[in-house]
């Protein structure tokens, strides 16, 4: 017997795509993605993520303009969280961003400075990637934020967890979710049959359990989904999330136990470098 969906679980699952390719972005928008993220974040990232299998982009104002031409108001721009954050907020909005993402948040003051700079002209999302940010759920819930994305990779590097995926199963994300009722997302999203090193279906099951409103499509999605298959992939993700959200309680518990066991085996074996998370932004 399936259970009734909570109000939080009835929120449609959105896909936000990281891409600087106007043709791919245009196809993704036509397929129904909620936004296309242009990535300006690079300051201090090479040093912070040294030795990790991450992706560092150096997108430009021209990239933002090109994606805006392809995606319109669905453009999101991730800026640098640096002393220039306010100037970058304004620059991003002036060049087409309908939403700005602030990474590596450590204080509410950083977020409030960006909100003041944006002054209602665009949305603001935050990236919860530090130990400090993970404790700010209640404070962040008082602010008019569009999205809160939990970056497991940087959170692990910051010393927030002993394993890359542990926050999903050890109660960390549950506690943040209790404090922050707004739109959240974590990890990466791709076709339900994909995913490495954690099967995507188990990650989608965790997203459904926590009432995630969006997923981030990046390296894994781009590797799995050629431009001609974007429409089908978005439909597959939506269908799978609809199914997962209607699971009976015992099925939710079963899928969570499977994921927890898999995460624990990875922690114990250390069989693969923890830096190898697909789609980590």
C-alpha positions, -999 to +999 in steps of 0.1 A: +000+000+000+014+034-010+013+063+015-001+098+010+025+123+000+034+151+024+031+187+013+069+189+010+070+157-012+045+171-036+069+198-048+079+190-084+114+177-088+134+202-108+167+196-127+194+223-127+221+218-154+257+230-152+267+238-188+284+265-208+273+250-241+245+271-256+233+243-279+231+217-250+216+243-227+189+252-253+180+215-257+178+211-219+155+241-215+133+227-242+132+194-223+121+211-192+151+218-170+144+245-144+177+263-149+212+263-165+241+271-142+270+292-154+300+286-131+322+316-122+336+300-090+374+295-092+390+317-065+409+295-040+392+263-054+424+248-069+441+250-035+410+239-015+404+209-038+440+199-046+444+162-051+406+157-056+388+146-087+368+178-091+360+202-119+370+238-118+355+262-143+364+297-152+333+309-170+332+345-182+307+372-186+305+362-223+296+326-213+268+340-191+255+362-219+256+332-243+237+309-220+212+337-212+206+340-250+198+302-250+180+298-217+165+332-210+156+339-173+164+303-164+201+312-161+218+308-127+253+321-120+275+306-093+299+334-082+330+334-060+325+338-022+352+364-019+355+400-009+342+407-044+309+387-038+287+418-039+303+431-071+300+397-087+263+395-077+256+428-095+277+418-125+259+385-129+225+401-127+234+428-151+244+402-177+214+380-175+214+359-144+179+352-130+195+337-099+229+338-082+244+310-062+268+318-033+292+289-026+312+280+006+289+299+029+302+303+064+281+331+079+247+346+075+264+380+070+277+368+036+243+358+025+226+390+037+252+411+018+243+393-014+206+397-008+211+434-003+231+437-035+205+417-054+177+439-040+150+417-054+162+418-090+170+380-090+169+350-067+197+339-044+207+304-037+233+292-012+257+262-012+259+244+021+295+231+019+311+239+052+306+228+088+295+263+097+268+264+069+255+230+080+247+245+114+229+275+099+197+258+087+174+277+111+190+311+103+189+305+066+153+295+068+145+330+078+159+345+046+142+347+011+164+320-006+155+303-038+176+272-033+200+256-008+224+230-024+243+208-001+278+202-016+289+168-002+324+170-018+335+203-003+317+194+030+339+163+032+371+183+023+361+208+050+362+181+076+324+178+080+323+141+075+345+110+075+330+097+042+318+115+012+282+101+013+279+097+050+259+129+056+231+113+036+227+084+060+242+094+094+215+120+102+234+151+091+211+160+062+181+150+082+190+175+109+196+202+083+163+194+067+145+197+100+159+232+104+155+243+068+121+236+052+129+254+019+140+239-014+171+217-010+192+195-032+224+174-028+248+153-048+243+148-085+215+137-107+215+116-139+195+089-156+180+065-130+200+036-143+233+054-141+254+067-112+289+060-099+301+051-073+266+051-058+237+039-080+216+068-090+184+051-080+195+050-044+205+086-045+171+095-060+155+075-033+174+095-007+164+128-024+127+117-023+130+107+014+143+141+023+118+160+001+144+175-023+129+200-047+158+199-072+188+179-084+220+192-100+230+177-134+267+180-142+295+157-152+276+124-148+246+137-166+267+151-195+286+118-198+254+098-198+231+119-219+239+131-254+221+161-266+196+140-286+185+122-254+181+151-230+143+151-233+141+114-226+165+116-196+145+144-180+113+124-184+130+093-169+141+113-138+107+128-133+089+094-136+114+077-112+109+105-086+072+102-089+074+065-082+099+070-053+078+096-037+048+073-035+066+044-019+052+028+012+070+036+045+086+001+046+100+006+011+115+040+021+132+024+051+144-005+029+160+018+003+176+039+031+191+008+047+205-003+013+222+030+008+235+031+044+251-004+040+267+006+007+281+038+022+294+019+052+312-006+030+329+022+011+341+038+044+354+005+056+371-007+024+384+026+011+385+007-022+382+039-043+394+074-037+366+094-021+372+122-046+355+103-073+319+115-069+300+119-102+284+153-108+300+170-078+300+207-083 
